[in-house]
Amino acid sequence: MGTLQKISLYLNRVLIYIGGIFLVCMVVLTCANIILRWVWVPIPGTFELMGFFGAIVAAFALGYTQIKGGHIAVNVLINSFSEKTRMILRTINAGGCAVFFSMAAWQIAKLATRLWNTGEVTETLRIIYYPFTYGTAIGFAILSLVFLADLIDTLFSKKETQR
């Protein structure tokens, strides 16, 4: 395993643990909101918090899911090609995805900076947006790092890897 893959795996493990903490917070918040709705009044801003926490959970899980091969893949057609063709297709896929997700991370980070500069806050709880937007950008950036590691592995690996 190369150094870039080790760094990528470490960063994705950190993100998946943080995402897990946010997921637990989502469960606790949902249960508390349901119980308080029965007893008294619901927790104000639950909808806002669930949206922010859900974005962090999803963005932080992307890279780890890609490492583990948990995304949907259609291999029926790809497996009918020769090993060389599959390597070329994996190279194109990894390179294209690395570029796409790095550009997405860059644009999301630009949006977060704009939100920071304007001081945008939510309506109910008056929570600032930009930390969650930067978190989403980090998730996409780490996903692009995973694809970059896959690209390098595909280009310089002698054996075929299944993903």
N, C-alpha and C positions, 0 to 999 in steps of 0.2 A: 504494500500500500504506500502510495507516494505521500510526500509531505503535504501537498495541497489537499489530498483526500483526507488526511488526518485532521488538518485544520478545519476543513469543511464539516467533517463528522463531529468534531468537538463543538463547533459553533452551533450546529444543528441540534445537538443534545442540550446545550444551554437553552436554546430557543424553545425546544419542546418542553423542557421543565417549566420555563416561564409561562408558556402557553397552557400547560397543565394547571398551573396556579390560577390563571385567569379563568379556565374552564370550571374549576372548583368554585371560584367566586360566582360564576354565572349560575351554577346549580344552587348554591346557598342563597343567592339573591332571588332566584325564581321561587324557591320554596318559602322563603321569608315573605315575599310579596303575596303569594297565594294565601298563606296563613293569615297575614295581616289584613288581606282583603276580606276574609271571612269574619275576622274578629272586629276590625275597626276600619281603617282606610289603607289603601295600598301605599307602597313606598313610592314617593315622588321621584321621577327621573329613571325609573327602572328600564323603560324602553331605551333611553339614551345610553345607559350603562351597558345594557345587553348588546346594543349595536357596536359600541366601542370594544367591548370585551370579545365579541364574536369576530370582529375584524382582526384583532390581535391573535386570537386562537387560530384562525384560518391561515393568516399570513405566516405565523411562526411554525405551522405544521407543514408547509409546502416543501421545504428542502428535505426534511427528514422523511417525508412520504416518498419523495423522489429517490432518495438514497435506498430506501427499503423496497422500491419498486411497487408501491401501493397504488399508483395511479392506474387508471384503466388503459390497457394497451391492446391493440388489435394485431396479433402476431400471425394470424392465419395466412395472410398474403406475404408478409415479410419472411416467414419461415420457408416459403417456397423458393426464395432466391438463394443464390450461391453465397458462400461466406464472405467473399470479397464485396459483393453487392450490399449485403447486410452491413458490413463495416462502413461502406460509403454512406449508406442511409443513416446509420447511427452518428456518423461524423457530421452530416448535414443537419440532423435533428439537434444534436448537442450544441453545435455552433449557432444555429438559428435561435434556439431557445435561450442560450446564454446571452446573445445580443438582445433579443426581445425583452427578457426579464431584467436585464441591466438598464435598458432604456425605460422600462416601466418603473423601476426603482428610482431612477433619476427624476422622472416626471412627478412621481408621488412625493419625492423629497422636495422638489420645487414647489409643489402645492403646499406642503407642510410649512415651508419657509414663508410662503405668502400668508398662510393662516397665522403664523407666529407674528409676522410684521403687522397684520391688521388687527390682531388681538381678538379674533373671532371666538365666541363662546357659545355653548348650547343654551337653548331657551329656558329649560326648567331648572337645571342645577348650576348653570353658569360655569360649566367645566370647559377648559380650553381644549381645542381640537388637536392642535399640532403634535403633542406627544404620541397620540395614537396613530396619527398619520405618518410620523417618522417611524414608528414601530412597524407599520405596514411596509414602508419603504425598506426597512432593514430585512424584513422577511423575504421580500422580492430580491434584494441584493444577495442574500445568502443562497437563495434558490439559483440565481445566476452563477454563483460560485460553484455550486454542485454541478451545474451543466458544464462549466469550464473544466472542472476536474474530470467529468465524464469524457469531454472532448479530448483532453490530453491523454487520458487513459486509453481511449479508442485509437488515437493516432500512434501512440508509442507502445501499445500492448501487443504482444505476439499472439496471445490466445484470445479466442472469442469469448465475450462475456454476454450472458443472457440478461436482458432487462425487460 
